[in-house]
């Protein structure tokens, strides 16, 4: 248990620090760490709790700079979409292994949730690595659509920040507003999907006072520290560098999930 907590805390702190300014990457980097110890749906739910706590912490620091009309136009449509994505993840997570294969005498194979989330992570990562994607900016009139897409993917896979950025980059927000507005929107998505995870995964072990609770607490505390360190010391880290690292990890993680090696 001590080793599990140490690993989760280390990854959460590093991920939170590196992704403080980009607004994306924490969930992607932290998800596989949870998936080593927990089933994919539970790992996504645990990651969502840490993600929410981290955004509440970030939002507490930055909320005055948020552009609230943008938060409403983007964030409100994301709520029902996040509920739908989270419900679908829970349904897929209840399936048996879709196929099995053997490695060094051990059997492995993905559930519906592992295959779906893994395949989506790989697809999103491949798109993320394309040069044109970094320059892609959606017109402001597409904000509600961006909220729906971001909410659904956030609920299903936990990935929402990079897609959200596409729609916010053309909003005319200054960098501090961009960060604060993104944090407020992420809070809405996280609240919607966590409630759905909790209801839909009621038959899965999610004991707040047990092993799962200890891992989430370690990840949350470390993410707070990472966010503070990010604000203090990693201002020179570029969004492009974070994007490359996160996309590479998404491919590796997605492949492992799709093959049933983790989760």
Short mmCIF file of the C-alpha atoms (twelve columns), coordinates in Angstrom:
data_MODEL
# 
_entry.id   MODEL 
# 
loop_
_atom_site.group_PDB 
_atom_site.id 
_atom_site.type_symbol 
_atom_site.label_atom_id 
_atom_site.label_alt_id 
_atom_site.label_comp_id 
_atom_site.label_asym_id 
_atom_site.label_seq_id 
_atom_site.Cartn_x 
_atom_site.Cartn_y 
_atom_site.Cartn_z 
_atom_site.pdbx_PDB_model_num 
ATOM 1   C CA . UNK A 1   0.000   0.000   0.000   1 
ATOM 2   C CA . UNK A 2   2.834   2.402   0.845   1 
ATOM 3   C CA . UNK A 3   4.437   1.839   -2.559  1 
ATOM 4   C CA . UNK A 4   1.106   2.436   -4.309  1 
ATOM 5   C CA . UNK A 5   0.559   5.711   -2.447  1 
ATOM 6   C CA . UNK A 6   4.114   6.873   -3.161  1 
ATOM 7   C CA . UNK A 7   3.755   6.194   -6.893  1 
ATOM 8   C CA . UNK A 8   0.383   7.956   -7.148  1 
ATOM 9   C CA . UNK A 9   1.656   10.956  -5.164  1 
ATOM 10  C CA . UNK A 10  4.820   11.327  -7.258  1 
ATOM 11  C CA . UNK A 11  2.983   11.143  -10.575 1 
ATOM 12  C CA . UNK A 12  0.219   13.497  -9.407  1 
ATOM 13  C CA . UNK A 13  2.697   16.139  -8.225  1 
ATOM 14  C CA . UNK A 14  4.757   16.030  -11.419 1 
ATOM 15  C CA . UNK A 15  1.707   16.020  -13.690 1 
ATOM 16  C CA . UNK A 16  0.035   18.881  -11.850 1 
ATOM 17  C CA . UNK A 17  3.194   20.992  -11.968 1 
ATOM 18  C CA . UNK A 18  3.828   20.384  -15.661 1 
ATOM 19  C CA . UNK A 19  0.248   21.008  -16.737 1 
ATOM 20  C CA . UNK A 20  -0.577  24.034  -14.577 1 
ATOM 21  C CA . UNK A 21  -0.454  26.481  -17.490 1 
ATOM 22  C CA . UNK A 22  -1.438  24.239  -20.382 1 
ATOM 23  C CA . UNK A 23  -4.737  23.257  -18.735 1 
ATOM 24  C CA . UNK A 24  -4.493  19.650  -19.874 1 
ATOM 25  C CA . UNK A 25  -2.490  16.533  -19.153 1 
ATOM 26  C CA . UNK A 26  -3.082  15.841  -15.458 1 
ATOM 27  C CA . UNK A 27  -5.790  13.258  -16.068 1 
ATOM 28  C CA . UNK A 28  -3.864  11.606  -18.891 1 
ATOM 29  C CA . UNK A 29  -0.703  11.175  -16.867 1 
ATOM 30  C CA . UNK A 30  -2.450  10.156  -13.647 1 
ATOM 31  C CA . UNK A 31  -5.000  7.752   -15.150 1 
ATOM 32  C CA . UNK A 32  -2.567  4.910   -15.937 1 
ATOM 33  C CA . UNK A 33  -1.108  5.057   -12.438 1 
ATOM 34  C CA . UNK A 34  -4.568  4.449   -10.973 1 
ATOM 35  C CA . UNK A 35  -5.300  1.840   -13.664 1 
ATOM 36  C CA . UNK A 36  -2.341  -0.235  -12.469 1 
ATOM 37  C CA . UNK A 37  -4.136  -0.796  -9.167  1 
ATOM 38  C CA . UNK A 38  -7.847  -0.362  -10.056 1 
ATOM 39  C CA . UNK A 39  -10.280 -1.397  -12.831 1 
ATOM 40  C CA . UNK A 40  -10.492 1.141   -15.672 1 
ATOM 41  C CA . UNK A 41  -13.902 2.656   -14.694 1 
ATOM 42  C CA . UNK A 42  -12.800 3.013   -11.060 1 
ATOM 43  C CA . UNK A 43  -9.425  4.427   -12.182 1 
ATOM 44  C CA . UNK A 44  -11.191 7.047   -14.323 1 
ATOM 45  C CA . UNK A 45  -13.456 7.928   -11.379 1 
ATOM 46  C CA . UNK A 46  -10.503 8.206   -8.978  1 
ATOM 47  C CA . UNK A 47  -8.650  10.374  -11.482 1 
ATOM 48  C CA . UNK A 48  -11.732 12.575  -11.785 1 
ATOM 49  C CA . UNK A 49  -11.777 13.195  -8.021  1 
ATOM 50  C CA . UNK A 50  -8.133  14.293  -8.039  1 
ATOM 51  C CA . UNK A 51  -8.765  16.345  -11.192 1 
ATOM 52  C CA . UNK A 52  -11.733 18.093  -9.543  1 
ATOM 53  C CA . UNK A 53  -9.849  18.808  -6.329  1 
ATOM 54  C CA . UNK A 54  -6.901  20.185  -8.296  1 
ATOM 55  C CA . UNK A 55  -9.175  22.425  -10.369 1 
ATOM 56  C CA . UNK A 56  -10.965 23.651  -7.252  1 
ATOM 57  C CA . UNK A 57  -7.577  24.556  -5.807  1 
ATOM 58  C CA . UNK A 58  -6.537  26.247  -9.049  1 
ATOM 59  C CA . UNK A 59  -9.932  27.920  -9.323  1 
ATOM 60  C CA . UNK A 60  -9.626  29.256  -5.795  1 
ATOM 61  C CA . UNK A 61  -6.440  30.997  -6.860  1 
ATOM 62  C CA . UNK A 62  -7.678  32.265  -10.230 1 
ATOM 63  C CA . UNK A 63  -11.502 32.511  -10.206 1 
ATOM 64  C CA . UNK A 64  -11.556 36.315  -10.276 1 
ATOM 65  C CA . UNK A 65  -9.965  36.228  -13.703 1 
ATOM 66  C CA . UNK A 66  -12.513 33.855  -15.274 1 
ATOM 67  C CA . UNK A 67  -14.712 35.056  -18.132 1 
ATOM 68  C CA . UNK A 68  -18.090 33.957  -16.811 1 
ATOM 69  C CA . UNK A 69  -20.135 34.383  -20.031 1 
ATOM 70  C CA . UNK A 70  -17.705 31.981  -21.694 1 
ATOM 71  C CA . UNK A 71  -17.926 29.622  -18.720 1 
ATOM 72  C CA . UNK A 72  -21.727 29.519  -19.122 1 
ATOM 73  C CA . UNK A 73  -21.767 29.183  -22.929 1 
ATOM 74  C CA . UNK A 74  -19.228 26.376  -22.863 1 
ATOM 75  C CA . UNK A 75  -19.683 24.806  -19.462 1 
ATOM 76  C CA . UNK A 76  -23.467 24.409  -19.201 1 
ATOM 77  C CA . UNK A 77  -23.836 22.240  -22.352 1 
ATOM 78  C CA . UNK A 78  -20.953 20.098  -21.125 1 
ATOM 79  C CA . UNK A 79  -22.847 18.947  -18.013 1 
ATOM 80  C CA . UNK A 80  -25.429 16.589  -19.601 1 
ATOM 81  C CA . UNK A 81  -22.808 15.403  -22.104 1 
ATOM 82  C CA . UNK A 82  -20.433 14.506  -19.261 1 
ATOM 83  C CA . UNK A 83  -23.212 12.558  -17.543 1 
ATOM 84  C CA . UNK A 84  -23.847 10.596  -20.752 1 
ATOM 85  C CA . UNK A 85  -20.149 9.824   -21.257 1 
ATOM 86  C CA . UNK A 86  -19.710 8.731   -17.644 1 
ATOM 87  C CA . UNK A 87  -22.791 6.487   -17.824 1 
ATOM 88  C CA . UNK A 88  -21.486 4.855   -21.013 1 
ATOM 89  C CA . UNK A 89  -18.115 4.205   -19.352 1 
ATOM 90  C CA . UNK A 90  -19.838 2.521   -16.410 1 
ATOM 91  C CA . UNK A 91  -21.873 0.330   -18.772 1 
ATOM 92  C CA . UNK A 92  -18.767 -0.712  -20.726 1 
ATOM 93  C CA . UNK A 93  -16.912 -1.401  -17.507 1 
ATOM 94  C CA . UNK A 94  -19.427 -4.050  -16.495 1 
ATOM 95  C CA . UNK A 95  -18.565 -6.267  -19.479 1 
ATOM 96  C CA . UNK A 96  -16.348 -9.331  -19.375 1 
ATOM 97  C CA . UNK A 97  -13.016 -9.494  -21.203 1 
ATOM 98  C CA . UNK A 98  -13.657 -9.131  -24.920 1 
ATOM 99  C CA . UNK A 99  -10.706 -11.349 -25.797 1 
ATOM 100 C CA . UNK A 100 -7.730  -12.916 -24.035 1 
ATOM 101 C CA . UNK A 101 -4.096  -13.476 -24.931 1 
ATOM 102 C CA . UNK A 102 -1.090  -14.750 -23.029 1 
ATOM 103 C CA . UNK A 103 2.216   -13.103 -22.199 1 
ATOM 104 C CA . UNK A 104 4.952   -14.952 -20.284 1 
ATOM 105 C CA . UNK A 105 2.392   -17.464 -19.076 1 
ATOM 106 C CA . UNK A 106 -0.065  -14.819 -17.847 1 
ATOM 107 C CA . UNK A 107 -3.405  -14.073 -19.500 1 
ATOM 108 C CA . UNK A 108 -4.491  -10.539 -20.377 1 
ATOM 109 C CA . UNK A 109 -7.408  -8.974  -22.177 1 
ATOM 110 C CA . UNK A 110 -9.474  -5.771  -22.155 1 
ATOM 111 C CA . UNK A 111 -13.000 -5.164  -20.943 1 
ATOM 112 C CA . UNK A 112 -15.272 -3.018  -23.059 1 
ATOM 113 C CA . UNK A 113 -14.201 0.034   -21.048 1 
ATOM 114 C CA . UNK A 114 -10.499 -0.710  -21.433 1 
ATOM 115 C CA . UNK A 115 -10.767 -1.187  -25.190 1 
ATOM 116 C CA . UNK A 116 -12.979 1.875   -25.727 1 
ATOM 117 C CA . UNK A 117 -10.926 4.206   -23.557 1 
ATOM 118 C CA . UNK A 118 -7.645  2.850   -24.908 1 
ATOM 119 C CA . UNK A 119 -8.691  3.228   -28.548 1 
ATOM 120 C CA . UNK A 120 -9.949  6.766   -27.945 1 
ATOM 121 C CA . UNK A 121 -6.725  7.733   -26.182 1 
ATOM 122 C CA . UNK A 122 -4.668  6.489   -29.133 1 
ATOM 123 C CA . UNK A 123 -6.871  8.327   -31.636 1 
ATOM 124 C CA . UNK A 124 -6.781  11.564  -29.644 1 
ATOM 125 C CA . UNK A 125 -3.009  11.305  -29.217 1 
ATOM 126 C CA . UNK A 126 -2.374  10.791  -32.923 1 
ATOM 127 C CA . UNK A 127 -4.485  13.853  -33.680 1 
ATOM 128 C CA . UNK A 128 -2.722  15.769  -30.904 1 
ATOM 129 C CA . UNK A 129 0.681   15.152  -32.520 1 
ATOM 130 C CA . UNK A 130 -0.363  16.581  -35.883 1 
ATOM 131 C CA . UNK A 131 1.071   20.081  -36.529 1 
ATOM 132 C CA . UNK A 132 -2.263  21.398  -37.774 1 
ATOM 133 C CA . UNK A 133 -3.989  20.423  -34.525 1 
ATOM 134 C CA . UNK A 134 -1.870  22.857  -32.489 1 
ATOM 135 C CA . UNK A 135 -3.045  25.662  -34.781 1 
ATOM 136 C CA . UNK A 136 -6.680  24.602  -34.837 1 
ATOM 137 C CA . UNK A 137 -9.079  27.152  -33.388 1 
ATOM 138 C CA . UNK A 138 -12.855 26.886  -33.506 1 
ATOM 139 C CA . UNK A 139 -15.037 29.983  -34.073 1 
ATOM 140 C CA . UNK A 140 -16.664 31.411  -30.932 1 
ATOM 141 C CA . UNK A 141 -20.147 30.467  -32.206 1 
ATOM 142 C CA . UNK A 142 -19.166 26.810  -31.788 1 
ATOM 143 C CA . UNK A 143 -18.701 27.159  -28.026 1 
ATOM 144 C CA . UNK A 144 -21.849 25.144  -27.092 1 
ATOM 145 C CA . UNK A 145 -20.778 22.338  -29.461 1 
ATOM 146 C CA . UNK A 146 -17.339 22.416  -27.868 1 
ATOM 147 C CA . UNK A 147 -18.960 22.031  -24.476 1 
ATOM 148 C CA . UNK A 148 -20.924 18.972  -25.603 1 
ATOM 149 C CA . UNK A 149 -17.891 17.260  -27.173 1 
ATOM 150 C CA . UNK A 150 -15.605 18.111  -24.284 1 
ATOM 151 C CA . UNK A 151 -18.118 16.974  -21.689 1 
ATOM 152 C CA . UNK A 152 -18.807 13.657  -23.408 1 
ATOM 153 C CA . UNK A 153 -15.130 12.784  -23.867 1 
ATOM 154 C CA . UNK A 154 -14.400 13.966  -20.333 1 
ATOM 155 C CA . UNK A 155 -17.051 11.643  -18.939 1 
ATOM 156 C CA . UNK A 156 -16.034 8.680   -21.091 1 
ATOM 157 C CA . UNK A 157 -12.228 8.906   -21.036 1 
ATOM 158 C CA . UNK A 158 -11.335 11.674  -18.586 1 
ATOM 159 C CA . UNK A 159 -9.688  13.654  -21.401 1 
ATOM 160 C CA . UNK A 160 -11.124 17.135  -21.816 1 
ATOM 161 C CA . UNK A 161 -8.421  19.815  -21.601 1 
ATOM 162 C CA . UNK A 162 -6.836  19.659  -25.056 1 
ATOM 163 C CA . UNK A 163 -10.187 19.631  -26.858 1 
ATOM 164 C CA . UNK A 164 -11.475 22.450  -24.669 1 
ATOM 165 C CA . UNK A 165 -8.460  24.546  -25.638 1 
ATOM 166 C CA . UNK A 166 -9.376  24.358  -29.342 1 
ATOM 167 C CA . UNK A 167 -12.642 26.142  -28.638 1 
ATOM 168 C CA . UNK A 168 -11.263 28.645  -26.115 1 
ATOM 169 C CA . UNK A 169 -8.271  29.810  -28.174 1 
ATOM 170 C CA . UNK A 170 -10.485 31.956  -30.421 1 
ATOM 171 C CA . UNK A 171 -12.402 33.470  -27.527 1 
ATOM 172 C CA . UNK A 172 -10.045 36.437  -27.229 1 
ATOM 173 C CA . UNK A 173 -9.156  35.671  -23.622 1 
ATOM 174 C CA . UNK A 174 -5.890  36.883  -22.169 1 
ATOM 175 C CA . UNK A 175 -3.625  34.099  -20.807 1 
ATOM 176 C CA . UNK A 176 -4.748  34.527  -17.160 1 
ATOM 177 C CA . UNK A 177 -8.410  34.511  -18.275 1 
ATOM 178 C CA . UNK A 178 -7.784  31.464  -20.460 1 
ATOM 179 C CA . UNK A 179 -6.383  29.483  -17.526 1 
ATOM 180 C CA . UNK A 180 -9.069  30.596  -15.061 1 
ATOM 181 C CA . UNK A 181 -11.957 30.062  -17.489 1 
ATOM 182 C CA . UNK A 182 -10.670 26.588  -18.387 1 
ATOM 183 C CA . UNK A 183 -10.462 25.675  -14.715 1 
ATOM 184 C CA . UNK A 184 -14.063 26.755  -14.079 1 
ATOM 185 C CA . UNK A 185 -15.349 24.741  -17.039 1 
ATOM 186 C CA . UNK A 186 -13.356 21.697  -15.931 1 
ATOM 187 C CA . UNK A 187 -14.967 21.920  -12.493 1 
ATOM 188 C CA . UNK A 188 -18.449 21.722  -14.039 1 
ATOM 189 C CA . UNK A 189 -17.490 18.654  -16.105 1 
ATOM 190 C CA . UNK A 190 -15.831 16.965  -13.134 1 
ATOM 191 C CA . UNK A 191 -18.819 17.523  -10.852 1 
ATOM 192 C CA . UNK A 192 -21.196 16.076  -13.447 1 
ATOM 193 C CA . UNK A 193 -19.136 12.983  -14.202 1 
ATOM 194 C CA . UNK A 194 -18.155 12.185  -10.614 1 
ATOM 195 C CA . UNK A 195 -21.790 12.093  -9.536  1 
ATOM 196 C CA . UNK A 196 -22.568 9.722   -12.390 1 
ATOM 197 C CA . UNK A 197 -19.562 7.505   -11.660 1 
ATOM 198 C CA . UNK A 198 -20.604 7.260   -8.031  1 
ATOM 199 C CA . UNK A 199 -24.163 6.238   -8.888  1 
ATOM 200 C CA . UNK A 200 -23.320 3.918   -11.775 1 
ATOM 201 C CA . UNK A 201 -20.395 2.191   -10.056 1 
ATOM 202 C CA . UNK A 202 -22.262 1.499   -6.828  1 
ATOM 203 C CA . UNK A 203 -21.527 -2.218  -7.165  1 
ATOM 204 C CA . UNK A 204 -17.773 -1.616  -7.380  1 
ATOM 205 C CA . UNK A 205 -15.534 -1.107  -4.364  1 
ATOM 206 C CA . UNK A 206 -15.143 2.652   -3.860  1 
ATOM 207 C CA . UNK A 207 -14.518 2.764   -0.128  1 
ATOM 208 C CA . UNK A 208 -13.462 6.329   0.816   1 
ATOM 209 C CA . UNK A 209 -11.939 4.994   4.036   1 
ATOM 210 C CA . UNK A 210 -10.201 2.086   2.328   1 
ATOM 211 C CA . UNK A 211 -7.549  1.540   -0.315  1 
ATOM 212 C CA . UNK A 212 -9.242  3.628   -3.002  1 
ATOM 213 C CA . UNK A 213 -9.715  6.543   -0.623  1 
ATOM 214 C CA . UNK A 214 -6.066  6.433   0.416   1 
ATOM 215 C CA . UNK A 215 -4.895  6.534   -3.194  1 
ATOM 216 C CA . UNK A 216 -7.222  9.426   -4.042  1 
ATOM 217 C CA . UNK A 217 -6.133  11.376  -0.954  1 
ATOM 218 C CA . UNK A 218 -2.465  10.882  -1.834  1 
ATOM 219 C CA . UNK A 219 -3.060  11.974  -5.417  1 
ATOM 220 C CA . UNK A 220 -5.086  15.015  -4.394  1 
ATOM 221 C CA . UNK A 221 -2.580  16.251  -1.821  1 
ATOM 222 C CA . UNK A 222 0.322   15.779  -4.227  1 
ATOM 223 C CA . UNK A 223 -1.562  17.540  -7.033  1 
ATOM 224 C CA . UNK A 224 -2.032  20.574  -4.766  1 
ATOM 225 C CA . UNK A 225 1.699   20.645  -4.158  1 
ATOM 226 C CA . UNK A 226 2.363   20.248  -7.881  1 
ATOM 227 C CA . UNK A 227 0.019   23.117  -8.762  1 
ATOM 228 C CA . UNK A 228 1.796   25.367  -6.273  1 
ATOM 229 C CA . UNK A 229 5.176   24.361  -7.659  1 
ATOM 230 C CA . UNK A 230 3.886   24.950  -11.162 1 
ATOM 231 C CA . UNK A 231 2.878   28.491  -10.266 1 
ATOM 232 C CA . UNK A 232 6.283   29.126  -8.724  1 
ATOM 233 C CA . UNK A 233 8.902   27.358  -10.811 1 
ATOM 234 C CA . UNK A 234 7.806   25.990  -14.169 1 
ATOM 235 C CA . UNK A 235 6.708   29.101  -16.038 1 
ATOM 236 C CA . UNK A 236 9.259   28.352  -18.766 1 
ATOM 237 C CA . UNK A 237 7.658   25.019  -19.660 1 
ATOM 238 C CA . UNK A 238 5.969   25.486  -23.053 1 
ATOM 239 C CA . UNK A 239 2.530   24.194  -23.947 1 
ATOM 240 C CA . UNK A 240 4.082   22.569  -27.017 1 
ATOM 241 C CA . UNK A 241 6.462   20.517  -24.888 1 
ATOM 242 C CA . UNK A 242 3.663   19.427  -22.571 1 
ATOM 243 C CA . UNK A 243 1.501   18.527  -25.582 1 
ATOM 244 C CA . UNK A 244 4.185   16.252  -27.014 1 
ATOM 245 C CA . UNK A 245 4.838   14.486  -23.707 1 
ATOM 246 C CA . UNK A 246 1.149   14.017  -22.979 1 
ATOM 247 C CA . UNK A 247 0.344   12.725  -26.471 1 
ATOM 248 C CA . UNK A 248 3.190   10.215  -26.337 1 
ATOM 249 C CA . UNK A 249 1.966   8.954   -22.980 1 
ATOM 250 C CA . UNK A 250 -1.585  8.745   -24.312 1 
ATOM 251 C CA . UNK A 251 -0.468  6.396   -27.095 1 
ATOM 252 C CA . UNK A 252 1.438   4.137   -24.711 1 
ATOM 253 C CA . UNK A 253 -1.365  4.135   -22.142 1 
ATOM 254 C CA . UNK A 254 -4.087  3.638   -24.736 1 
ATOM 255 C CA . UNK A 255 -2.263  0.674   -26.256 1 
ATOM 256 C CA . UNK A 256 -1.805  -0.918  -22.825 1 
ATOM 257 C CA . UNK A 257 -5.491  -0.460  -22.006 1 
ATOM 258 C CA . UNK A 258 -6.681  -1.731  -25.398 1 
ATOM 259 C CA . UNK A 259 -4.586  -4.870  -24.931 1 
ATOM 260 C CA . UNK A 260 -5.752  -5.366  -21.342 1 
ATOM 261 C CA . UNK A 261 -2.279  -4.933  -19.835 1 
ATOM 262 C CA . UNK A 262 -3.579  -2.369  -17.342 1 
ATOM 263 C CA . UNK A 263 -7.058  -1.820  -15.938 1 
# 
